[in-house]
Amino acid sequence: MPGGRLTQQERQQIALGLADGLAYAEIARRLGRPTSTITREVMRNGGPTSYRADLAHRATERRAHRRRQQTAPRGAAAHADGHGRDAEAVRAYEETLTTVFIASGTPKMMARIMACLTLTDSPSLTAAELAQHLQVSPASISKAITYLESQDLIRRHRGEGRRERYCFDEDIWYQSMMSSARSTAQIAETSRQGVEIMGRGTPAAVRLENAARFLDYTTETLIRAAEQARDILQGRSGTDADDSAGPPSAQE
């Protein structure tokens, strides 16, 4: 299986495959590449409906140029950070994590910030540090942070010199799940309101009622699962004795 960066010819084959409606896995098989490589390439360059081989190739060349400019002097320090990690492998993983966030519905810049905050060893980062790491303007960071805060995905606090810093906290995924549950519950309630308006028993009303039932059930399940997972994981941080007794749900 070939390695290295995708060639311009391979990108043209990807574009043709997408136009023919092929799945990422099939395109990858034809090129002899991992499916993750094709997925990352497409999502990083406009998605399946906007992917263009020529634009994707130029964008990759620009990214490679920026990386060469940022590369440390030759030697061991250029290949490993203070924890002995391979810097190139970390960058590649950050791109993969960003792609996963994008595929889940997070806008690109927000996904890049989430990946950056996830992988930093610092407890928090300033907007300037985020902008420097991602090589984007402060305005782009500010807009993305506003969105992420509205979704309860990051936290803001005051650092030294009254500079604002941003971070994830230990409860971030619980808060995210609860935010999703609230949004789903709102859709369910709105669906119920439409039943009488559309006329109970009509096809439209039945459709709305079925949607409300489904969303009610999934909302309750999501909330219960999120609360149970948080209780279990936080409980394990205290002592290993809890592990031998089994998860709390087994004793309810």
C-alpha positions in Angstrom: 0.0 0.0 0.0 1.6 3.3 -1.1 2.6 5.8 1.5 3.4 9.5 1.4 1.3 12.4 0.3 -1.5 12.1 -2.2 -0.4 13.0 -5.8 -2.4 15.3 -8.0 -3.4 12.4 -10.1 -4.8 10.6 -7.1 -6.7 13.7 -6.1 -8.3 13.7 -9.6 -9.3 10.1 -9.1 -10.9 11.0 -5.8 -12.9 13.8 -7.4 -14.0 11.4 -10.2 -15.0 8.8 -7.6 -17.0 11.4 -5.6 -18.8 12.5 -8.8 -19.7 8.9 -9.5 -21.1 8.5 -5.9 -18.5 6.1 -4.7 -18.0 5.5 -1.0 -14.7 6.6 0.6 -13.8 2.9 1.2 -14.2 2.1 -2.5 -12.2 5.1 -3.6 -9.5 4.1 -1.1 -9.5 0.5 -2.4 -9.0 1.7 -6.0 -6.1 3.9 -5.0 -4.6 1.4 -2.6 -4.9 3.9 0.2 -6.3 3.7 3.8 -10.0 4.8 3.9 -9.0 7.3 6.7 -6.6 9.0 4.2 -9.4 9.6 1.7 -11.9 10.7 4.4 -9.4 13.2 5.8 -8.5 14.5 2.4 -12.1 15.1 1.3 -13.3 16.6 4.6 -10.2 18.9 4.8 -10.9 20.2 1.3 -14.6 21.2 1.1 -16.4 17.9 1.8 -17.9 15.4 -0.7 -20.0 18.0 -2.5 -17.4 20.7 -2.9 -14.1 18.8 -3.3 -12.0 19.9 -6.2 -8.7 18.2 -7.0 -6.8 21.3 -8.2 -7.8 23.4 -5.1 -7.1 20.5 -2.7 -3.6 20.0 -4.2 -2.7 23.7 -4.0 -4.1 23.9 -0.4 -1.9 20.9 0.6 1.2 22.5 -1.0 0.5 25.7 1.0 0.1 23.7 4.3 3.4 21.9 3.5 5.2 25.2 2.9 3.9 26.6 6.2 5.1 23.5 8.1 8.6 23.8 6.5 8.8 27.4 7.7 7.8 26.3 11.3 10.1 23.3 11.4 12.7 23.4 14.2 16.5 23.0 13.3 17.7 19.6 12.2 18.4 17.0 14.8 16.5 15.1 17.4 14.7 18.2 18.6 13.0 18.5 15.2 11.4 15.1 15.5 10.3 14.9 19.1 8.8 17.2 21.7 9.6 17.5 25.4 7.6 14.2 26.0 9.5 12.3 23.4 6.6 12.3 20.9 7.2 12.4 17.2 6.1 16.0 16.1 5.0 14.9 12.6 2.9 12.1 14.0 1.3 14.5 16.5 0.5 16.9 13.6 -1.0 14.1 11.5 -3.1 12.9 14.5 -4.4 16.4 15.1 -5.6 16.6 11.5 -7.3 13.2 11.9 -9.0 14.3 15.1 -10.1 17.5 13.4 -11.6 15.5 10.6 -13.6 13.4 13.0 -15.0 16.5 14.7 -15.9 18.0 11.3 -17.6 14.7 10.2 -19.7 14.9 13.4 -21.1 18.3 12.3 -18.7 20.7 13.9 -17.7 23.6 11.6 -14.1 23.5 10.4 -12.5 26.3 12.5 -14.3 25.2 15.6 -13.2 21.6 15.0 -9.6 22.8 14.7 -9.8 24.7 18.0 -11.4 21.6 19.7 -8.6 19.4 18.5 -5.9 21.9 19.6 -7.4 22.2 23.1 -7.7 18.5 23.3 -4.1 17.8 22.5 -2.3 20.6 24.3 -0.4 19.7 27.5 -1.2 23.2 28.8 -4.3 23.5 31.1 -5.6 26.3 28.9 -4.6 28.5 25.9 -5.1 32.1 25.1 -6.7 33.3 21.8 -3.3 34.5 20.7 -1.7 31.0 21.3 -4.6 29.4 19.4 -4.1 31.7 16.5 -0.4 31.1 16.4 -0.7 27.3 16.6 -3.4 27.2 13.9 -1.9 30.0 11.8 -5.1 31.9 11.5 -6.2 35.4 12.3 -7.4 36.4 15.8 -10.7 37.4 14.3 -11.3 33.8 13.2 -10.4 32.5 16.7 -12.8 35.0 18.3 -15.7 34.0 16.1 -15.1 30.3 16.6 -14.7 30.6 20.4 -18.1 32.4 20.6 -19.7 29.5 18.8 -18.0 26.9 21.0 -19.0 28.7 24.2 -22.6 28.9 23.0 -22.5 25.1 22.6 -20.9 24.6 26.1 -17.9 23.0 24.5 -15.2 25.2 26.0 -14.7 27.3 29.1 -13.3 30.8 29.5 -11.4 32.0 32.5 -9.0 34.9 33.5 -5.3 34.1 33.5 -2.3 36.2 34.5 -2.5 39.8 33.3 -6.3 39.5 33.0 -5.8 37.7 29.7 -8.7 35.3 28.9 -7.8 31.7 28.5 -9.8 28.8 27.1 -9.9 25.1 28.0 -12.0 22.0 28.2 -12.9 20.8 31.7 -13.5 17.3 33.0 -17.3 17.7 32.5 -17.1 19.0 28.9 -18.5 15.9 27.2 -21.3 15.6 29.8 -22.3 19.2 29.2 -22.2 18.6 25.5 -24.4 15.6 25.7 -26.9 17.5 27.9 -26.9 20.4 25.5 -27.7 17.9 22.7 -30.5 16.4 24.8 -32.0 19.8 25.4 -32.0 20.6 21.7 -33.6 17.2 20.9 -36.2 17.7 23.6 -37.1 21.1 22.1 -37.7 19.5 18.7 -39.9 16.8 20.4 -42.0 19.4 22.1 -42.4 21.5 18.9 -43.4 18.3 17.1 -46.1 17.6 19.7 -47.5 21.2 19.4 -48.0 20.6 15.7 -50.2 17.5 16.2 -53.4 19.4 16.9 -52.6 22.2 14.4 -52.2 19.7 11.6 -55.3 17.7 12.8 -54.9 14.6 14.9 -55.1 11.5 12.8 -53.9 13.1 9.5 -50.7 11.8 7.9 -48.8 15.0 8.9 -50.0 14.8 12.5 -49.1 11.1 12.8 -45.7 11.9 11.4 -45.2 14.6 14.0 -46.5 12.4 16.9 -44.2 9.5 15.9 -41.3 12.0 15.8 -42.1 13.3 19.3 -42.3 9.8 20.7 -39.0 8.8 19.2 -37.2 12.0 20.3 -38.7 11.8 23.8 -37.3 8.3 24.2 -33.9 9.1 22.8 -33.6 12.2 24.9 -34.4 10.3 28.1 -32.0 7.6 27.2 -29.2 10.1 26.4 -29.6 12.0 29.7 -29.7 8.7 31.7 -26.6 7.4 29.9 -24.7 10.7 30.3 -25.5 10.9 34.0 -24.6 7.3 34.6 -21.3 7.5 32.7 -20.3 10.6 34.6 -21.1 9.0 38.0 -19.2 5.8 37.1 -16.1 7.6 35.8 -15.9 10.1 38.6 -16.5 7.3 41.1 -13.5 5.4 39.7 -11.2 8.2 40.3 -11.4 7.9 44.0 -10.3 4.3 44.7 -9.8 1.0 43.0 -12.1 -0.7 45.5 -15.1 0.5 43.5 -14.0 -1.6 40.5 -14.3 -4.9 42.4 -17.8 -4.0 43.5 -19.0 -3.4 39.9 -20.5 -0.3 38.4 -23.2 1.6 40.4 -25.9 0.6 37.9 -25.4 -3.0 38.8 -26.4 -2.3 42.4 -29.5 -0.1 41.7 
